[in-house]
Amino acid sequence: QVQLVESGGGLVQAGGSLRLACAASGSISSINTMGWYRQAPGKQREMVATITRRGDTNYVESVKGRFTISRDNSKNTVYLQMNSLKPEDTAVYYCNVITYVGMDYWGLGTLVTVSS
């Protein structure tokens, strides 16, 4: 089992920045990929960014050049630095991890609101 606790959401004006963090605990040695997903009101959940244990990253096209995902394996934490935020980035952001055997776990989510 893996437990995830997210932090760092909030209200920011368009053009501003926020940094999300997600700390993992439990069977942390089994974690391969860590990532962030988001779900806006009335929309399906979408992948925002992922990062493997060795550092390979993947981003949804709409955040490339603005968001940066990173992880600190010594702290079992994944971060999402969000710059140049837009109102369309408003969503609940969820942390996700996938283990080497394909199990995935989700955090409870943190709300990011970008005002215009």
C-alpha positions in Angstrom: 0.0 0.0 0.0 1.1 3.6 -0.7 -0.4 6.7 0.9 -0.2 10.0 -0.8 -0.6 13.5 0.7 -0.7 16.5 -1.6 -0.1 20.1 -0.7 0.4 23.5 -2.4 -2.9 24.3 -4.1 -4.6 27.6 -3.8 -5.9 30.7 -5.5 -3.6 32.6 -7.8 -4.0 35.3 -10.5 -3.4 34.5 -14.1 0.3 34.6 -14.9 1.2 33.6 -11.4 2.9 30.5 -10.1 2.2 27.6 -7.7 4.2 24.6 -6.6 2.4 21.4 -5.7 4.0 18.7 -3.7 3.0 15.1 -3.1 4.6 13.0 -0.4 4.4 9.2 -0.5 4.6 6.8 2.3 4.1 3.1 2.8 5.6 0.7 0.2 7.6 3.4 -1.4 10.3 1.1 -2.8 7.7 -0.3 -5.2 7.0 3.1 -6.8 8.1 3.6 -10.4 6.2 6.4 -12.0 4.9 9.4 -10.1 2.6 12.0 -11.7 0.0 14.7 -11.6 -3.5 14.6 -13.1 -6.2 17.2 -13.0 -9.9 17.3 -13.4 -11.8 20.5 -14.2 -15.5 20.9 -13.5 -17.5 19.0 -16.1 -14.4 17.5 -17.7 -12.7 14.2 -17.5 -9.5 13.7 -15.6 -6.4 14.2 -17.7 -2.7 13.5 -17.3 -0.7 16.6 -16.7 2.8 15.3 -16.1 4.6 12.1 -15.1 8.1 11.2 -14.1 9.7 7.8 -13.8 12.1 6.8 -11.1 15.0 7.3 -13.5 13.7 10.8 -14.4 12.0 10.4 -17.7 9.2 12.9 -18.0 6.0 13.3 -20.0 3.7 16.3 -20.3 0.3 17.1 -21.7 0.8 19.5 -24.6 -1.1 22.4 -23.0 1.4 22.7 -20.1 4.7 22.2 -21.9 7.0 25.1 -21.3 5.0 26.3 -18.3 5.0 23.3 -15.9 7.9 21.3 -14.6 7.6 18.0 -12.8 10.4 16.7 -10.6 10.9 14.2 -7.8 13.1 13.7 -4.8 13.5 10.0 -4.3 15.2 10.5 -1.0 12.1 12.3 0.3 9.6 10.2 -1.7 8.1 13.4 -3.0 7.0 14.6 -6.4 6.6 18.2 -7.3 4.8 20.2 -9.9 6.1 23.7 -10.5 3.4 25.6 -12.4 4.3 28.9 -14.0 2.4 31.3 -16.2 -0.8 29.9 -14.9 -4.0 30.4 -17.0 -7.7 30.3 -16.0 -8.0 27.1 -17.9 -5.5 25.4 -15.5 -8.2 25.7 -12.8 -8.9 22.2 -11.6 -8.4 19.7 -8.8 -4.9 18.3 -9.1 -4.4 14.7 -8.1 -1.1 12.9 -7.3 -0.7 9.4 -8.8 1.9 6.8 -8.4 2.3 3.5 -10.3 4.3 0.6 -8.9 6.6 -1.8 -10.7 3.8 -4.4 -10.7 1.2 -2.0 -12.1 -0.7 -1.0 -9.1 -1.7 2.7 -9.0 -2.6 4.9 -6.1 -4.2 8.3 -5.9 -4.1 11.2 -3.5 -7.3 13.1 -2.4 -6.5 16.1 -4.6 -5.7 19.7 -4.1 -7.7 22.6 -5.7 -5.9 25.1 -8.0 -7.9 28.1 -8.9 -6.5 30.7 -11.4 -8.4 33.9 -11.6 -8.5 36.1 -14.7 
